[in-house]
Amino acid sequence: MDSLYKNFGSRVREKRVMNNMSQEKLAERCDLSTSYIGLVERGELVVKIANALDVTPNALAMDSIKHKACNNKDKLVLMINDFDDAQLNTTFEIVNQIHSYIRKGTKKATYMDIDELLSD
């Protein structure tokens, strides 16, 4: 998990540098302190807070992300973020069946194919 947020921090730093922006300027735009931006760029902040609260970092971030799903993968992620464990397990089983079906025939599944799979 730590590497995920270190990678996130590295990407924040990379994008900041690509935009010729200092930590101070980014902090100003975000209404945050420069030291806070440093914690984010080092990947330290989110994991520390999540661990202290005994939750996953995703649980802290998902409701506040102002992200419009621009592709089907993003749409799927946004859809399942509100699922409880039982709903996630059911969704996983369905997607796993569809995935196996598509990989076997290397064809695009139709709605009728999916209905047939789910009725088995």
Secondary structure, 3 states (H helix, E strand, C coil): CHHHHHHHHHHHHHHHHHCCCCHHHHHHHHCCCHHHHHHHHCCCHHHHHHHHHCCCHHHHHHHHCCCCCCCHHHHHHHHHCCCCHHHHHHHHHHHHHHHHHHHHHCCCCCHHHHHHHHHC
